[in-house]
Amino acid sequence: VATRTALGSDLEALLTSGRVLTKEAVFYLRDASRIEAPMPPDAVVLPGSLGEVEAVVRWAYRHDVPITPRGGGSGLAGGAVPMDGGIVLSLELLRGVRDLQPGAWRIAAEAGLTTAHVQRLARENGLCFPLNPGAAEQSQLGGNLATNAGGPRAFKYGPVRAFVTGVEAVVPPGELVTLGGAARKDVAGYDLAGLLIGSEGTLGVITAAWLRLLPAPGARAFLAGFFSSGEDLTTGLLNVFASGATPAAVEYLDGGALAVVAPTFPQSLGSVPTSAAGMILLEVDGSMESVIHERELLAEALGPAVLGEVIWADGPVTDELSTWRDSVSSAVRATRGEKMSEDICVPVDRFGEAVAGTVEIGHRHGLAACSWGHAGDGNLHSTFLISPDSEAERERADAAAEELFAMAISLGGTISGEHGLGAMKNGYLRKQWGDTAIALHRQVKSTLDPKGLMNPGKKLP
Ligand SMILES: Cc1cc2nc3c(=O)[nH]c(=O)nc-3n(C[C@H](O)[C@H](O)[C@H](O)COP(=O)(O)OP(=O)(O)OC[C@H]3O[C@@H](n4cnc5c(N)ncnc54)[C@H](O)[C@@H]3O)c2cc1C
Protein backbone atom coordinates (compact mmCIF):
# COMPACT_ATOMS: atom_id res chain seq x y z
CA VAL A 1 0.00 0.00 0.00
CA ALA A 2 1.33 3.43 -0.93
CA THR A 3 2.29 5.53 2.07
CA ARG A 4 -0.02 8.39 2.92
CA THR A 5 2.35 11.07 1.60
CA ALA A 6 3.17 9.19 -1.56
CA LEU A 7 -0.54 8.60 -2.11
CA GLY A 8 -1.34 12.32 -2.09
CA SER A 9 1.47 13.28 -4.45
CA ASP A 10 0.85 10.34 -6.80
CA LEU A 11 -2.82 11.30 -7.08
CA GLU A 12 -1.98 14.96 -7.62
CA ALA A 13 0.01 13.92 -10.66
CA LEU A 14 -3.08 12.22 -12.08
CA LEU A 15 -5.65 14.98 -11.51
CA THR A 16 -6.12 18.64 -12.35
CA SER A 17 -4.57 20.87 -9.70
CA GLY A 18 -6.68 21.35 -6.56
CA ARG A 19 -8.70 18.15 -6.96
CA VAL A 20 -6.87 16.12 -4.31
CA LEU A 21 -7.73 17.11 -0.76
CA THR A 22 -5.62 15.74 2.04
CA LYS A 23 -6.21 18.31 4.80
CA GLU A 24 -9.73 19.63 4.16
CA ALA A 25 -11.19 16.13 4.23
CA VAL A 26 -13.26 16.57 7.43
CA PHE A 27 -16.49 17.09 5.52
CA TYR A 28 -16.08 13.64 4.04
CA LEU A 29 -15.83 11.73 7.35
CA ARG A 30 -19.59 11.45 7.79
CA ASP A 31 -22.85 11.11 5.95
CA ALA A 32 -26.39 11.64 7.27
CA SER A 33 -26.17 8.54 9.50
CA ARG A 34 -24.53 8.38 12.92
CA ILE A 35 -21.49 6.55 11.49
CA GLU A 36 -18.16 8.37 11.60
CA ALA A 37 -14.96 7.30 9.88
CA PRO A 38 -12.64 5.59 12.39
CA MET A 39 -9.73 7.36 10.70
CA PRO A 40 -9.52 10.13 8.09
CA PRO A 41 -9.22 9.01 4.48
CA ASP A 42 -5.71 9.32 3.07
CA ALA A 43 -7.08 11.54 0.32
CA VAL A 44 -10.33 12.87 -1.04
CA VAL A 45 -10.35 13.21 -4.81
CA LEU A 46 -12.78 15.27 -6.87
CA PRO A 47 -12.35 14.07 -10.45
CA GLY A 48 -13.71 16.47 -13.05
CA SER A 49 -13.79 14.10 -15.99
CA LEU A 50 -14.32 10.46 -16.84
CA GLY A 51 -10.62 10.13 -17.60
CA GLU A 52 -9.79 11.29 -14.08
CA VAL A 53 -12.18 8.75 -12.51
CA GLU A 54 -10.57 5.98 -14.56
CA ALA A 55 -7.07 7.15 -13.65
CA VAL A 56 -7.86 7.19 -9.90
CA VAL A 57 -9.50 3.75 -9.89
CA ARG A 58 -6.64 2.32 -11.97
CA TRP A 59 -4.04 3.83 -9.64
CA ALA A 60 -5.84 2.64 -6.50
CA TYR A 61 -6.23 -0.85 -7.87
CA ARG A 62 -2.56 -1.05 -8.79
CA HIS A 63 -1.54 0.09 -5.30
CA ASP A 64 -4.13 -1.86 -3.25
CA VAL A 65 -5.78 1.29 -1.90
CA PRO A 66 -9.49 1.15 -0.95
CA ILE A 67 -11.94 3.49 -2.70
CA THR A 68 -15.13 4.88 -1.16
CA PRO A 69 -17.37 6.43 -3.84
CA ARG A 70 -19.31 9.41 -2.54
CA GLY A 71 -22.34 11.27 -3.84
CA GLY A 72 -24.12 13.94 -1.82
CA GLY A 73 -23.44 12.24 1.54
CA SER A 74 -27.16 12.14 2.38
CA GLY A 75 -27.09 8.38 2.89
CA LEU A 76 -28.53 7.05 6.14
CA ALA A 77 -26.45 3.87 6.37
CA GLY A 78 -22.86 5.13 6.50
CA GLY A 79 -22.29 3.91 2.94
CA ALA A 80 -20.18 6.91 1.87
CA VAL A 81 -18.12 6.94 5.08
CA PRO A 82 -14.58 5.56 4.58
CA MET A 83 -14.07 2.74 7.11
CA ASP A 84 -10.56 1.81 6.09
CA GLY A 85 -8.75 5.03 5.11
CA GLY A 86 -7.81 5.08 1.44
CA ILE A 87 -9.43 7.32 -1.14
CA VAL A 88 -12.84 8.97 -0.99
CA LEU A 89 -13.86 9.50 -4.60
CA SER A 90 -16.45 12.26 -4.70
CA LEU A 91 -18.47 12.67 -7.89
CA GLU A 92 -19.54 16.24 -7.07
CA LEU A 93 -17.75 17.84 -10.03
CA LEU A 94 -19.07 15.37 -12.57
CA ARG A 95 -22.44 17.04 -13.14
CA GLY A 96 -22.85 17.49 -16.86
CA VAL A 97 -26.08 16.95 -18.74
CA ARG A 98 -24.96 14.83 -21.67
CA ASP A 99 -28.22 14.68 -23.56
CA LEU A 100 -31.70 16.02 -22.87
CA GLN A 101 -34.39 14.98 -25.33
CA PRO A 102 -37.75 16.26 -24.03
CA GLY A 103 -39.49 15.01 -27.17
CA ALA A 104 -38.30 11.49 -26.43
CA TRP A 105 -38.89 11.80 -22.62
CA ARG A 106 -35.21 11.16 -21.92
CA ILE A 107 -32.13 12.55 -20.19
CA ALA A 108 -28.56 11.33 -19.90
CA ALA A 109 -26.78 12.96 -17.00
CA GLU A 110 -23.59 12.57 -15.02
CA ALA A 111 -23.52 11.05 -11.56
CA GLY A 112 -22.81 14.25 -9.60
CA LEU A 113 -25.96 16.10 -10.65
CA THR A 114 -28.28 16.51 -7.67
CA THR A 115 -31.62 14.73 -7.66
CA ALA A 116 -33.40 18.09 -7.41
CA HIS A 117 -31.49 19.38 -10.44
CA VAL A 118 -32.69 16.44 -12.52
CA GLN A 119 -36.24 17.04 -11.23
CA ARG A 120 -36.01 20.73 -12.21
CA LEU A 121 -34.63 20.02 -15.68
CA ALA A 122 -37.48 17.60 -16.29
CA ARG A 123 -40.09 20.09 -15.02
CA GLU A 124 -38.73 22.96 -17.12
CA ASN A 125 -39.27 20.77 -20.15
CA GLY A 126 -42.82 19.71 -19.35
CA LEU A 127 -41.65 16.38 -17.98
CA CYS A 128 -41.31 14.71 -14.62
CA PHE A 129 -38.65 12.66 -12.83
CA PRO A 130 -40.97 11.31 -10.14
CA LEU A 131 -38.26 10.01 -7.78
CA ASN A 132 -38.52 12.16 -4.64
CA PRO A 133 -36.32 10.89 -1.83
CA GLY A 134 -36.31 13.29 1.10
CA ALA A 135 -32.90 14.95 0.62
CA ALA A 136 -33.21 15.75 -3.11
CA GLU A 137 -31.20 19.01 -2.96
CA GLN A 138 -28.28 17.11 -1.43
CA SER A 139 -28.40 13.64 -2.92
CA GLN A 140 -26.91 12.98 -6.33
CA LEU A 141 -28.00 10.85 -9.23
CA GLY A 142 -25.05 8.46 -8.70
CA GLY A 143 -25.95 8.05 -5.03
CA ASN A 144 -29.60 7.51 -5.95
CA LEU A 145 -28.63 4.71 -8.30
CA ALA A 146 -26.10 3.21 -5.89
CA THR A 147 -28.81 2.97 -3.20
CA ASN A 148 -31.73 2.34 -5.58
CA ALA A 149 -33.44 5.21 -3.78
CA GLY A 150 -37.18 5.27 -3.30
CA GLY A 151 -39.26 7.77 -1.35
CA PRO A 152 -42.99 8.45 -1.21
CA ARG A 153 -43.77 8.30 -4.93
CA ALA A 154 -42.07 4.94 -5.35
CA PHE A 155 -45.53 3.52 -4.62
CA LYS A 156 -46.86 4.44 -8.06
CA TYR A 157 -43.65 4.97 -10.01
CA GLY A 158 -41.15 2.55 -8.47
CA PRO A 159 -37.67 3.28 -7.06
CA VAL A 160 -35.01 4.86 -9.30
CA ARG A 161 -34.34 1.48 -10.96
CA ALA A 162 -37.66 1.89 -12.80
CA PHE A 163 -36.33 4.95 -14.67
CA VAL A 164 -32.85 3.79 -15.61
CA THR A 165 -32.29 2.53 -19.14
CA GLY A 166 -28.50 2.70 -19.01
CA VAL A 167 -25.59 3.02 -16.60
CA GLU A 168 -22.04 4.14 -17.27
CA ALA A 169 -19.48 3.12 -14.66
CA VAL A 170 -15.80 2.70 -13.98
CA VAL A 171 -15.22 -0.79 -12.65
CA PRO A 172 -12.02 -2.35 -11.30
CA PRO A 173 -9.25 -2.32 -12.31
CA GLY A 174 -10.18 1.03 -13.86
CA GLU A 175 -12.22 0.21 -16.97
CA LEU A 176 -15.06 2.31 -18.31
CA VAL A 177 -18.15 0.22 -19.08
CA THR A 178 -21.50 1.21 -20.62
CA LEU A 179 -24.47 -0.97 -19.71
CA GLY A 180 -27.56 -0.10 -21.73
CA GLY A 181 -28.20 3.41 -22.99
CA ALA A 182 -30.95 5.50 -24.48
CA ALA A 183 -33.05 2.58 -25.78
CA ARG A 184 -36.05 2.05 -23.51
CA LYS A 185 -35.84 -1.74 -23.74
CA ASP A 186 -32.82 -4.02 -23.92
CA VAL A 187 -32.79 -7.68 -22.95
CA ALA A 188 -29.72 -8.67 -24.91
CA GLY A 189 -27.43 -9.35 -21.95
CA TYR A 190 -27.59 -10.07 -18.24
CA ASP A 191 -28.98 -7.16 -16.23
CA LEU A 192 -25.56 -5.80 -15.28
CA ALA A 193 -26.93 -2.29 -14.94
CA GLY A 194 -29.37 -3.70 -12.38
CA LEU A 195 -26.43 -5.24 -10.52
CA LEU A 196 -24.77 -1.85 -10.11
CA ILE A 197 -28.04 -0.23 -9.05
CA GLY A 198 -28.33 -0.74 -5.31
CA SER A 199 -24.73 -1.99 -5.02
CA GLU A 200 -23.79 0.88 -2.64
CA GLY A 201 -20.47 1.58 -4.34
CA THR A 202 -19.16 -1.95 -3.71
CA LEU A 203 -18.88 -2.97 -7.37
CA GLY A 204 -17.80 0.17 -9.23
CA VAL A 205 -18.12 3.92 -9.59
CA ILE A 206 -21.26 5.03 -11.42
CA THR A 207 -20.36 7.98 -13.64
CA ALA A 208 -23.57 8.63 -15.61
CA ALA A 209 -27.06 7.30 -16.28
CA TRP A 210 -29.69 7.39 -18.98
CA LEU A 211 -33.12 8.00 -17.50
CA ARG A 212 -36.56 7.77 -18.99
CA LEU A 213 -38.81 10.63 -17.88
CA LEU A 214 -42.58 10.99 -17.87
CA PRO A 215 -44.91 13.76 -19.00
CA ALA A 216 -45.53 16.08 -16.05
CA PRO A 217 -48.90 15.41 -14.43
CA GLY A 218 -51.27 18.34 -14.87
CA ALA A 219 -52.71 18.21 -11.37
CA ARG A 220 -51.73 17.09 -7.89
CA ALA A 221 -53.67 16.88 -4.64
CA PHE A 222 -53.64 15.19 -1.24
CA LEU A 223 -56.19 13.26 0.76
CA ALA A 224 -55.74 12.63 4.45
CA GLY A 225 -57.61 10.71 7.10
CA PHE A 226 -57.17 10.18 10.84
CA PHE A 227 -57.82 6.86 12.56
CA SER A 228 -58.84 5.99 16.08
CA SER A 229 -56.78 2.78 16.21
CA GLY A 230 -53.90 1.01 14.52
CA GLU A 231 -56.37 -1.61 13.22
CA ASP A 232 -58.41 1.09 11.48
CA LEU A 233 -55.21 2.44 9.92
CA THR A 234 -54.50 -0.99 8.44
CA THR A 235 -58.11 -1.32 7.26
CA GLY A 236 -57.86 2.11 5.64
CA LEU A 237 -54.63 1.10 3.88
CA LEU A 238 -56.11 -2.10 2.50
CA ASN A 239 -59.22 -0.17 1.42
CA VAL A 240 -56.91 2.12 -0.61
CA PHE A 241 -55.58 -0.95 -2.42
CA ALA A 242 -59.13 -2.11 -3.11
CA SER A 243 -60.31 1.33 -4.26
CA GLY A 244 -59.39 1.03 -7.94
CA ALA A 245 -57.29 4.21 -7.72
CA THR A 246 -53.48 4.37 -7.95
CA PRO A 247 -52.24 7.16 -5.70
CA ALA A 248 -48.70 8.41 -6.33
CA ALA A 249 -47.86 8.12 -2.62
CA VAL A 250 -49.46 6.35 0.35
CA GLU A 251 -47.81 7.70 3.49
CA TYR A 252 -48.67 7.19 7.16
CA LEU A 253 -47.89 8.37 10.67
CA ASP A 254 -48.58 6.13 13.64
CA GLY A 255 -50.12 7.58 16.80
CA GLY A 256 -46.78 8.41 18.43
CA ALA A 257 -45.38 10.27 15.42
CA LEU A 258 -48.68 12.04 14.82
CA ALA A 259 -48.84 13.30 18.41
CA VAL A 260 -45.44 14.98 17.97
CA VAL A 261 -46.38 16.96 14.84
CA ALA A 262 -50.10 17.46 15.54
CA PRO A 263 -49.57 21.03 16.85
CA THR A 264 -48.04 22.12 13.52
CA PHE A 265 -50.67 20.53 11.25
CA PRO A 266 -51.64 23.13 8.56
CA GLN A 267 -54.35 25.22 10.19
CA SER A 268 -56.34 25.71 7.02
CA LEU A 269 -57.03 21.96 7.01
CA GLY A 270 -58.39 21.89 10.56
CA SER A 271 -56.78 20.24 13.55
CA VAL A 272 -55.75 16.73 14.40
CA PRO A 273 -58.48 15.05 16.49
CA THR A 274 -57.24 14.43 20.04
CA SER A 275 -58.33 10.80 19.80
CA ALA A 276 -56.35 10.19 16.58
CA ALA A 277 -54.11 7.11 16.76
CA GLY A 278 -52.73 7.32 13.25
CA MET A 279 -53.00 9.07 9.94
CA ILE A 280 -52.84 8.19 6.27
CA LEU A 281 -51.75 10.78 3.69
CA LEU A 282 -52.32 10.09 0.01
CA GLU A 283 -50.90 12.03 -2.93
CA VAL A 284 -52.77 11.76 -6.21
CA ASP A 285 -51.52 13.08 -9.53
CA GLY A 286 -52.48 12.96 -13.19
CA SER A 287 -54.86 14.95 -15.37
CA MET A 288 -57.40 17.15 -13.55
CA GLU A 289 -60.16 14.69 -14.50
CA SER A 290 -58.29 11.66 -13.20
CA VAL A 291 -57.34 13.42 -9.96
CA ILE A 292 -60.99 14.26 -9.32
CA HIS A 293 -62.03 10.71 -10.18
CA GLU A 294 -59.38 9.20 -7.87
CA ARG A 295 -60.40 11.59 -5.13
CA GLU A 296 -63.91 10.17 -5.23
CA LEU A 297 -62.71 6.56 -5.24
CA LEU A 298 -60.27 7.11 -2.39
CA ALA A 299 -62.57 9.20 -0.23
CA GLU A 300 -65.17 6.47 -0.52
CA ALA A 301 -62.61 3.78 0.33
CA LEU A 302 -61.23 5.63 3.36
CA GLY A 303 -64.50 7.07 4.61
CA PRO A 304 -65.77 4.16 6.75
CA ALA A 305 -62.47 3.79 8.62
CA VAL A 306 -61.61 7.43 9.41
CA LEU A 307 -62.45 9.76 12.27
CA GLY A 308 -64.65 12.53 10.89
CA GLU A 309 -64.29 13.56 7.26
CA VAL A 310 -61.62 12.65 4.74
CA ILE A 311 -59.51 15.79 4.22
CA TRP A 312 -58.93 17.07 0.69
CA ALA A 313 -56.08 19.46 -0.11
CA ASP A 314 -55.10 21.03 -3.40
CA GLY A 315 -53.45 24.29 -4.47
CA PRO A 316 -50.81 25.99 -2.29
CA VAL A 317 -51.74 24.04 0.83
CA THR A 318 -50.29 20.88 -0.75
CA ASP A 319 -46.81 22.38 -0.33
CA GLU A 320 -47.61 23.21 3.29
CA LEU A 321 -48.76 19.63 3.85
CA SER A 322 -45.62 18.22 2.18
CA THR A 323 -43.40 20.40 4.35
CA TRP A 324 -45.33 19.30 7.43
CA ARG A 325 -44.84 15.66 6.48
CA ASP A 326 -41.10 16.27 5.88
CA SER A 327 -40.76 17.75 9.37
CA VAL A 328 -41.71 14.50 11.12
CA SER A 329 -38.21 13.05 11.35
CA SER A 330 -36.55 16.09 12.95
CA ALA A 331 -39.57 16.82 15.20
CA VAL A 332 -39.51 13.24 16.53
CA ARG A 333 -35.75 13.48 17.14
CA ALA A 334 -36.25 16.69 19.11
CA THR A 335 -38.55 15.03 21.65
CA ARG A 336 -35.65 13.33 23.44
CA GLY A 337 -32.67 14.82 21.66
CA GLU A 338 -31.77 11.75 19.60
CA LYS A 339 -33.42 8.85 17.83
CA MET A 340 -32.54 5.64 16.07
CA SER A 341 -34.56 5.10 12.91
CA GLU A 342 -34.60 1.99 10.76
CA ASP A 343 -36.17 1.41 7.35
CA ILE A 344 -37.64 -2.08 7.51
CA CYS A 345 -40.13 -3.10 4.84
CA VAL A 346 -42.80 -5.81 5.06
CA PRO A 347 -45.48 -7.19 2.75
CA VAL A 348 -48.28 -4.66 2.85
CA ASP A 349 -50.82 -7.11 4.32
CA ARG A 350 -48.50 -7.55 7.36
CA PHE A 351 -48.07 -3.78 7.74
CA GLY A 352 -50.28 -3.34 10.81
CA GLU A 353 -48.32 -6.03 12.67
CA ALA A 354 -45.05 -4.20 11.94
CA VAL A 355 -46.47 -0.84 13.11
CA ALA A 356 -47.74 -2.36 16.38
CA GLY A 357 -44.61 -4.51 16.71
CA THR A 358 -42.34 -1.45 16.57
CA VAL A 359 -44.03 0.08 19.62
CA GLU A 360 -44.09 -3.23 21.49
CA ILE A 361 -40.38 -3.84 20.86
CA GLY A 362 -39.55 -0.34 22.10
CA HIS A 363 -41.68 -0.95 25.17
CA ARG A 364 -39.86 -4.20 25.96
CA HIS A 365 -36.57 -2.27 25.91
CA GLY A 366 -37.89 0.64 27.95
CA LEU A 367 -37.87 3.04 24.99
CA ALA A 368 -40.60 5.20 23.51
CA ALA A 369 -41.06 4.15 19.88
CA CYS A 370 -43.07 5.28 16.89
CA SER A 371 -43.06 4.95 13.11
CA TRP A 372 -44.04 6.70 9.92
CA GLY A 373 -43.18 6.22 6.27
CA HIS A 374 -44.28 4.76 3.01
CA ALA A 375 -47.27 2.62 3.99
CA GLY A 376 -48.19 1.74 0.42
CA ASP A 377 -44.84 -0.01 0.03
CA GLY A 378 -44.97 -1.51 3.53
CA ASN A 379 -41.88 0.59 4.35
CA LEU A 380 -41.66 1.81 7.96
CA HIS A 381 -39.24 4.28 9.52
CA SER A 382 -39.40 2.48 12.86
CA THR A 383 -37.89 4.78 15.45
CA PHE A 384 -36.66 4.48 19.03
CA LEU A 385 -36.28 7.70 21.00
CA ILE A 386 -33.14 8.08 23.06
CA SER A 387 -31.19 10.68 24.96
CA PRO A 388 -27.94 11.73 23.25
CA ASP A 389 -26.19 11.49 26.64
CA SER A 390 -27.23 7.96 27.51
CA GLU A 391 -24.98 5.16 26.32
CA ALA A 392 -27.33 2.71 28.09
CA GLU A 393 -30.29 3.89 26.02
CA ARG A 394 -28.24 3.62 22.83
CA GLU A 395 -27.36 0.05 23.71
CA ARG A 396 -31.02 -0.72 24.41
CA ALA A 397 -31.97 0.84 21.06
CA ASP A 398 -29.37 -1.35 19.34
CA ALA A 399 -30.91 -4.41 20.99
CA ALA A 400 -34.39 -3.21 20.00
CA ALA A 401 -33.23 -2.79 16.39
CA GLU A 402 -32.03 -6.42 16.37
CA GLU A 403 -35.54 -7.50 17.39
CA LEU A 404 -37.03 -5.20 14.80
CA PHE A 405 -35.00 -6.82 12.02
CA ALA A 406 -36.00 -10.27 13.23
CA MET A 407 -39.64 -9.18 13.18
CA ALA A 408 -39.36 -7.77 9.64
CA ILE A 409 -37.84 -11.01 8.38
CA SER A 410 -40.41 -13.15 10.20
CA LEU A 411 -43.17 -11.13 8.52
CA GLY A 412 -41.64 -11.92 5.11
CA GLY A 413 -39.95 -8.53 4.74
CA THR A 414 -36.50 -7.01 4.70
CA ILE A 415 -34.11 -5.24 7.07
CA SER A 416 -33.76 -2.36 4.59
CA GLY A 417 -36.41 -1.08 2.19
CA GLU A 418 -34.54 1.94 0.85
CA HIS A 419 -31.45 3.13 2.74
CA GLY A 420 -29.25 0.10 2.13
CA LEU A 421 -26.91 -1.66 4.55
CA GLY A 422 -23.80 0.52 4.27
CA ALA A 423 -21.51 0.29 7.28
CA MET A 424 -24.36 0.45 9.79
CA LYS A 425 -25.84 -2.90 8.91
CA ASN A 426 -22.71 -4.47 7.49
CA GLY A 427 -22.91 -8.21 8.08
CA TYR A 428 -26.69 -8.15 8.50
CA LEU A 429 -27.26 -9.64 5.07
CA ARG A 430 -26.82 -13.01 6.79
CA LYS A 431 -29.93 -12.40 8.84
CA GLN A 432 -32.01 -12.23 5.70
CA TRP A 433 -30.35 -14.37 3.04
CA GLY A 434 -29.43 -18.06 3.11
CA ASP A 435 -25.93 -19.51 2.56
CA THR A 436 -26.36 -20.03 -1.16
CA ALA A 437 -27.57 -16.49 -1.74
CA ILE A 438 -24.69 -15.11 0.35
CA ALA A 439 -22.22 -17.22 -1.64
CA LEU A 440 -23.68 -15.81 -4.89
CA HIS A 441 -23.27 -12.29 -3.51
CA ARG A 442 -19.63 -13.07 -2.77
CA GLN A 443 -19.06 -14.51 -6.24
CA VAL A 444 -20.51 -11.38 -7.86
CA LYS A 445 -18.32 -9.20 -5.65
CA SER A 446 -15.12 -11.12 -6.35
CA THR A 447 -15.81 -11.20 -10.09
CA LEU A 448 -16.24 -7.43 -10.35
CA ASP A 449 -13.88 -6.41 -7.55
CA PRO A 450 -11.37 -9.25 -7.10
CA LYS A 451 -9.18 -7.29 -4.68
CA GLY A 452 -12.15 -6.19 -2.55
CA LEU A 453 -11.12 -2.53 -2.73
CA MET A 454 -14.48 -1.03 -3.70
CA ASN A 455 -16.06 0.40 -0.57
CA PRO A 456 -14.80 -2.26 1.86
CA GLY A 457 -16.78 -2.84 5.05
CA LYS A 458 -20.10 -2.11 3.37
CA LYS A 459 -23.11 -4.21 2.44
CA LEU A 460 -21.50 -7.67 2.35
CA PRO A 461 -20.77 -9.66 5.48
C1 LIG B 1 -33.75 13.92 5.30
C2 LIG B 1 -33.48 12.69 4.48
C3 LIG B 1 -34.54 12.05 3.86
C4 LIG B 1 -34.31 10.92 3.08
N1 LIG B 1 -35.37 10.32 2.45
C5 LIG B 1 -35.14 9.24 1.67
C6 LIG B 1 -36.24 8.60 1.01
O1 LIG B 1 -37.38 9.02 1.11
N2 LIG B 1 -35.96 7.52 0.24
C7 LIG B 1 -34.68 7.03 0.09
O2 LIG B 1 -34.49 6.05 -0.64
N3 LIG B 1 -33.65 7.60 0.73
C8 LIG B 1 -33.84 8.68 1.50
N4 LIG B 1 -32.78 9.27 2.15
C9 LIG B 1 -31.43 8.67 2.04
C10 LIG B 1 -30.54 9.24 0.93
O3 LIG B 1 -30.92 10.55 0.56
C11 LIG B 1 -30.55 8.32 -0.29
O4 LIG B 1 -30.02 7.07 0.07
C12 LIG B 1 -29.76 8.88 -1.48
O5 LIG B 1 -30.03 8.09 -2.62
C13 LIG B 1 -28.25 8.91 -1.24
O6 LIG B 1 -27.65 9.68 -2.28
P1 LIG B 1 -26.28 10.45 -2.04
O7 LIG B 1 -25.86 11.03 -3.34
O8 LIG B 1 -26.39 11.38 -0.92
O9 LIG B 1 -25.32 9.22 -1.69
P2 LIG B 1 -24.20 9.08 -0.57
O10 LIG B 1 -24.77 9.21 0.77
O11 LIG B 1 -23.04 9.93 -0.92
O12 LIG B 1 -23.79 7.55 -0.81
C14 LIG B 1 -24.71 6.51 -0.60
C15 LIG B 1 -24.09 5.19 -1.08
O13 LIG B 1 -23.95 5.22 -2.49
C16 LIG B 1 -22.58 5.08 -2.88
N5 LIG B 1 -22.38 6.00 -3.99
C17 LIG B 1 -22.67 7.33 -4.04
N6 LIG B 1 -22.40 7.81 -5.27
C18 LIG B 1 -21.93 6.78 -6.00
C19 LIG B 1 -21.48 6.64 -7.35
N7 LIG B 1 -21.47 7.66 -8.18
N8 LIG B 1 -21.06 5.41 -7.76
C20 LIG B 1 -21.08 4.34 -6.93
N9 LIG B 1 -21.49 4.43 -5.65
C21 LIG B 1 -21.90 5.62 -5.21
C22 LIG B 1 -21.77 5.40 -1.64
O14 LIG B 1 -20.53 4.72 -1.64
C23 LIG B 1 -22.69 4.93 -0.54
O15 LIG B 1 -22.54 3.55 -0.35
C24 LIG B 1 -32.99 10.40 2.94
C25 LIG B 1 -31.92 11.05 3.57
C26 LIG B 1 -32.15 12.18 4.34
C27 LIG B 1 -30.99 12.87 4.99
The ligand as an SDF file (V2000), in Angstrom:
LIG
                    3D

 53 58  0  0  0  0  0  0  0  0999 V2000
  -33.7490   13.9220    5.2950 C   0  0  0  0  0  0  0  0  0  0  0  0
  -33.4820   12.6890    4.4780 C   0  0  0  0  0  0  0  0  0  0  0  0
  -34.5420   12.0520    3.8550 C   0  0  0  0  0  0  0  0  0  0  0  0
  -34.3070   10.9180    3.0780 C   0  0  0  0  0  0  0  0  0  0  0  0
  -35.3690   10.3170    2.4530 N   0  0  0  0  0  0  0  0  0  0  0  0
  -35.1420    9.2370    1.6700 C   0  0  0  0  0  0  0  0  0  0  0  0
  -36.2410    8.6010    1.0060 C   0  0  0  0  0  0  0  0  0  0  0  0
  -37.3800    9.0240    1.1130 O   0  0  0  0  0  0  0  0  0  0  0  0
  -35.9650    7.5180    0.2400 N   0  0  0  0  0  0  0  0  0  0  0  0
  -34.6840    7.0340    0.0910 C   0  0  0  0  0  0  0  0  0  0  0  0
  -34.4910    6.0520   -0.6370 O   0  0  0  0  0  0  0  0  0  0  0  0
  -33.6450    7.5990    0.7270 N   0  0  0  0  0  0  0  0  0  0  0  0
  -33.8380    8.6840    1.5040 C   0  0  0  0  0  0  0  0  0  0  0  0
  -32.7820    9.2660    2.1490 N   0  0  0  0  0  0  0  0  0  0  0  0
  -31.4340    8.6670    2.0390 C   0  0  0  0  0  0  0  0  0  0  0  0
  -30.5430    9.2350    0.9300 C   0  0  0  0  0  0  0  0  0  0  0  0
  -30.9240   10.5480    0.5580 O   0  0  0  0  0  0  0  0  0  0  0  0
  -30.5480    8.3230   -0.2940 C   0  0  0  0  0  0  0  0  0  0  0  0
  -30.0160    7.0690    0.0680 O   0  0  0  0  0  0  0  0  0  0  0  0
  -29.7610    8.8820   -1.4790 C   0  0  0  0  0  0  0  0  0  0  0  0
  -30.0350    8.0940   -2.6210 O   0  0  0  0  0  0  0  0  0  0  0  0
  -28.2480    8.9090   -1.2420 C   0  0  0  0  0  0  0  0  0  0  0  0
  -27.6540    9.6790   -2.2830 O   0  0  0  0  0  0  0  0  0  0  0  0
  -26.2800   10.4470   -2.0370 P   0  0  0  0  0  0  0  0  0  0  0  0
  -25.8570   11.0270   -3.3440 O   0  0  0  0  0  0  0  0  0  0  0  0
  -26.3880   11.3820   -0.9190 O   0  0  0  0  0  0  0  0  0  0  0  0
  -25.3240    9.2200   -1.6940 O   0  0  0  0  0  0  0  0  0  0  0  0
  -24.2020    9.0790   -0.5700 P   0  0  0  0  0  0  0  0  0  0  0  0
  -24.7690    9.2110    0.7750 O   0  0  0  0  0  0  0  0  0  0  0  0
  -23.0430    9.9270   -0.9210 O   0  0  0  0  0  0  0  0  0  0  0  0
  -23.7930    7.5490   -0.8120 O   0  0  0  0  0  0  0  0  0  0  0  0
  -24.7130    6.5100   -0.5970 C   0  0  0  0  0  0  0  0  0  0  0  0
  -24.0930    5.1920   -1.0790 C   0  0  0  0  0  0  0  0  0  0  0  0
  -23.9510    5.2190   -2.4940 O   0  0  0  0  0  0  0  0  0  0  0  0
  -22.5840    5.0770   -2.8810 C   0  0  0  0  0  0  0  0  0  0  0  0
  -22.3790    5.9980   -3.9900 N   0  0  0  0  0  0  0  0  0  0  0  0
  -22.6670    7.3250   -4.0400 C   0  0  0  0  0  0  0  0  0  0  0  0
  -22.3980    7.8060   -5.2650 N   0  0  0  0  0  0  0  0  0  0  0  0
  -21.9250    6.7790   -6.0030 C   0  0  0  0  0  0  0  0  0  0  0  0
  -21.4790    6.6380   -7.3490 C   0  0  0  0  0  0  0  0  0  0  0  0
  -21.4660    7.6610   -8.1850 N   0  0  0  0  0  0  0  0  0  0  0  0
  -21.0600    5.4100   -7.7650 N   0  0  0  0  0  0  0  0  0  0  0  0
  -21.0770    4.3390   -6.9250 C   0  0  0  0  0  0  0  0  0  0  0  0
  -21.4890    4.4290   -5.6500 N   0  0  0  0  0  0  0  0  0  0  0  0
  -21.9050    5.6180   -5.2070 C   0  0  0  0  0  0  0  0  0  0  0  0
  -21.7730    5.4020   -1.6430 C   0  0  0  0  0  0  0  0  0  0  0  0
  -20.5270    4.7200   -1.6410 O   0  0  0  0  0  0  0  0  0  0  0  0
  -22.6920    4.9290   -0.5420 C   0  0  0  0  0  0  0  0  0  0  0  0
  -22.5400    3.5510   -0.3460 O   0  0  0  0  0  0  0  0  0  0  0  0
  -32.9850   10.4010    2.9380 C   0  0  0  0  0  0  0  0  0  0  0  0
  -31.9190   11.0540    3.5740 C   0  0  0  0  0  0  0  0  0  0  0  0
  -32.1540   12.1760    4.3370 C   0  0  0  0  0  0  0  0  0  0  0  0
  -30.9880   12.8650    4.9910 C   0  0  0  0  0  0  0  0  0  0  0  0
  1  2  1  0
  2  3  1  0
  2 52  2  0
  3  4  2  0
  4  5  1  0
  4 50  1  0
  5  6  2  0
  6  7  1  0
  6 13  1  0
  7  8  2  0
  7  9  1  0
  9 10  1  0
 10 11  2  0
 10 12  1  0
 12 13  2  0
 13 14  1  0
 14 15  1  0
 14 50  1  0
 15 16  1  0
 16 17  1  0
 16 18  1  0
 18 19  1  0
 18 20  1  0
 20 21  1  0
 20 22  1  0
 22 23  1  0
 23 24  1  0
 24 25  2  0
 24 26  1  0
 24 27  1  0
 27 28  1  0
 28 29  2  0
 28 30  1  0
 28 31  1  0
 31 32  1  0
 32 33  1  0
 33 34  1  0
 33 48  1  0
 34 35  1  0
 35 36  1  0
 35 46  1  0
 36 37  1  0
 36 45  1  0
 37 38  2  0
 38 39  1  0
 39 40  1  0
 39 45  2  0
 40 41  1  0
 40 42  2  0
 42 43  1  0
 43 44  2  0
 44 45  1  0
 46 47  1  0
 46 48  1  0
 48 49  1  0
 50 51  2  0
 51 52  1  0
 52 53  1  0
M  END
$$$$
